[in-house]
Amino acid sequence: MENNEIWPETGDFVVCTVINVTDFGAYTRLEEFGGKEGFIHISEVKAGWVKYVRDHVREGQKIVCKVLNVDSSRRHIDLSLKDVNDHQKRAKIQDWKNEQKGAKWLQFVSEETKTDNNIMQTVYETIIDKFGSIYLAFEDAAMNGVDSFAGTDISDKVVETIVKIAQENIKLPFVDIAGYVDLTSDKPNGIDIIKKALKAASKVKKTDVKVDISYIGAPRYRIKVIAPDYKTAEGVLKKAATAATDTIEKADGKGMFHRHIESVKA
């Protein structure tokens, strides 16, 4: 499920397998681009003078290169090995491994939902267009569930299976915190006012953050926030609580936020 006519762009980092080493450079296979061939000139193997290319690369070796030039009409790609530092190499290898996982999980989705290859190719292209990466799509699904695919034409069955597989396989680093709001209204339509306040809290959105509101016992409601880090979680929690208390106070009700439930009597 990939488009073999996609070519890398100048400046991209690519994962390659060395397929032939010569006296003047090395030929490689680009793993992420349908096995297209790239070439590393001896002058791009290592900074400084290189006597023997084979002292630095060997057949079968996986390496990370930087794309110097692409000529799709000649099907030729010039690469540099020397322009990639250790940090860039590690990051690219990790991204590549993650994308391999994503491709495997998408195959699981295809098999589990019994979706034919033509439809799955469309699913693949939709995901790449929206997320830029199969793995990132699964990562987003692990955090945000089916909401990740809102606005796409991917079927509910496929989306639900993606979410299931994502949540089974991806353990995202996140923090889970909670705060509590007491909401009261003496008006005849007080219940509706409280619902409006809770809805205002639930509308607080931020990328990669989930807000869940539940009833504890009159007049208390719990606001639970799951986020990548404490600073983000605390910020969203405060905004959600403020949205709830401001809404009910504008309707002449009372609202109070408690960061920890132990700080008030139930």
Secondary structure by P-SEA (a helix, b strand, c coil): cccccccccccbbbbbbbccccccbbbbbbccccbbbbbbccccccccccccccccccccccbbbbbccccccccbbbbbcccccaaaaaaaaaaaaaaaaaaaaaaaaaaaacccaaaaaaaaaaaaaacccaaaaaaaaacccccccccccccaaaaaaaaaaaaacccccccccbbbbbbbbcccaaaaaaaaaaaaaaacccccbbbbbbbccccbbbbbbbcccaaaaaaaaaaaaaaaaaaaaaacbbbbbbcccccccc
